[in-house]
Amino acid sequence: MIWSREEYLAHMTFEDTGRELFCELFGLLIGLDGEWKQQGAAAEELDLSAFGWDGVKMAPVGCKTGAITGISSRILEDTPEYTLSVDAMGRTQKLCKQSATIPLPQDYPVKDFDDWLKIKHWYEFREDRVDTERLKQLKKLQEQGVLITASIPGGFDEPRQLMGEEELCCAYYEQPELIHDILDTISNTALKVFERVSDILVIDNLGVHEDMAGKSGPLAGPRQVREFIRPYYRRVWDELSRQGTKLFSQDSDGNMEAVIEEFLEAGINVMYPFEPAAGMDMVKARQTYGKRLAIKGGIDKHSLRQSKDEIKRELEYKMGPVMRGGGTVFALDHRIPNGTPLEHYRFYVEYGRKLLGLGPASREEFIRMAF
């Protein structure tokens, strides 16, 4: 089922629409398609359209709130083992082809305030950050039921991209004025961008990507979120929510339990993907935070590589009454992992739909929800 903008907003703000939302957020991990082909997967199963997933048509505002560097990425060296390249931030990156899909930076442009001042203009406002003609087109789409999304750079993630994790974590204590200035600059630009957007349409869903946690917890604790990230979030969110924006979603892997309360205070009202392998439990979170926090994901992807009985136990726990009635997008907590039997994935879809009362899957256009 393709949900309209109005239906999705109602569902995610805990209105009981009479139907639960069951979807695939991230898709197949690289290499799984080959495994499934050997197991007899049809083309419609490989592109996931056979499974009748729910979705909502979305359109990003297309306005730029992040870095505009003017640097062209280029490949320095490409071998069967790795690719060495320069990215749009001028960082040298290395992609190890046999073990990774994301290249790792080998250096960073910012170590201190002087370095920051040299590239601060990347984040300052300029009129070409906003495409007015596109916004006018999006206004018409919004009136036809399309969800309008926007994003801001992560309060942790963007300084990390500039400095690296170790330098950033030290800077919270040794160079706090640097982190404040980075986030103040980004928030000033975002506010100017969204002021122009709001003259034409209402943003429905503001999103932010952080990926700031591992299995042992977040790399920035409650104190750092409260001092540095929360003021940044609140400046932007307070203005957008005043304009009518309903959802503020945060994407972060890992165990975020220690900072959920701080992020709720910062304005976040949707979090995902809620990884069980990192210790996240969507049911306990709902019991703790109630309707303050909508949740997307949360179903253990690793259960699909175990027995069908284990899949049933996972779904019966995660799809119980406490998670129903709005505020939940039932989905795996990340990409479908390699080693997942096609038969188990089919069973997961069938049994999940049965528990949620959705009926048999019927093929239609597959829309993967990102925000």
Residue, then its C-alpha position, 0 to 999 in steps of 0.5 A: m500500500i502506498w500511503s499518502r502524506e496525510e496518512y503517514l503524518a497521522h500514523m507517525t504522530f500516533e493517530d490510529t489509522g486502522r492499519e499498521l505500516f510494514c516496510e523495508l527501510f534499507g534493502l539487500l546487503i551487497g552480495l545477497d542478490g547473488e545468493w537469492k538468485q541461486q535459490g530461485a528468486a524471481a526478479e520481483e523478489l530481488d527488487l522487493s516489489a513482490f512483497g507488497w511493502d508499504g511506502v509513502k511517496m517522498a520528495p526532498v526540497g533539494c535545498k542545500t544546508g550542508a557544505i558546498t566546497g567547490i572541490s571535485s572528487r577524483i580517483l587517485e588509484d584503483t586496484p583490485e584490492y582498493t580504491l584511493s580517491v579524493d572526495a568533495m571535502g578534499r579528504t583522501q579516502k580508501l575503499c577496501k573492496q573486499s571488506a567494505t562498501i564505504p570508503l574511510p577518510q585518511d585525513y581531515p581538513v580541520k584540526d583547530f580554529d584556524d583550519w575551520l576559518k579557512i573552510k567556514h565559507w563552505y557552510e555559510f549562506r548563499e542564495d543558490r542554496v535554494d531552488t525556488e522553481r523546484l519548490k513551486q513544483l514541490k508545492k503542487l506535489q505536496e497538494q497531491g499527497v507527496l511527503i516533503t522532506a528536508s535535512i540538516p547536517g548532523g550535530f555530531d556527524e558533520p564535525r566528525q566529517l571535518m575532524g574525525e571521531e578522535e579529534l572531535c571527541c577531544a575537541y568537546y573538552e579542548q576546543p569547545e568554541l570550535i564546535h560551537d562555531i561550526l554548529d552555529t554556522i550550520s544552524n544560521t545557514a539552515l534557518k536562512v534556507f528554511e525561511r525561504v522554503s517556508d515562504i512557499l511550502v511546509i516541510d513535512n519531515l526534517g531529517v538528520h543523520e548522525d550514526m554516532a553510536g556503536k554497541s557500547g553506546p554513543l560517542a557523545g554522551p548526554r552532556q555533549v548532546r546537551e551542550f553542543i547538539r541540542p541548541y543546534y537542533r532546537r534553533v532549527w526545529d523550533e522554527l520549522s515546527r512553528q511553520g507546521t513541520k510535524l516530524f523530526s527524524q534521526d538516523s543513528d545506528g548503535n546503542m543510543e539509549a544513553v542520549i535518547e532523553e536528551f535528543l527528545e528534549a532537542g526536538i527529535n520525535v522519530m528515531y531509527p533503525f533501533e538495532p537489537a544487536a547493539g542492545m536497542d529494544m523498541v518495545k522497552a523504548r515505547q514503554t519508556y517514552g510512549k508517544r514522545l517517540a515514534i520508531k522505525g525499524g527495530i526488528d532484528k535482521h539477524s533473526l532471519r538467518q536463524s530458524k523460522d521459530e526464532i523469526k516468529r518469536e521476534l515478530e510476535y514480541k516486536m509486533g505486539p499490542v504495545m507497538r500498534g496503533g500508530g507511531t511505528v514503522f515495522a521494519l528490519d533494523h538495517r539491510i537484509p544480511n548476507g546468509t539470509p535464506l530467501e525462504h526465511y525472508r518470504f516467511y518473515v514477510e508472510y508471518g509479519r503481515k499475518l500478525l498485523g492483519l495486512g493480508p497477502a502481499s500484492r505487488e505494486e511499486f516499491i518505495r523505500m522509506a528513508f526518513 
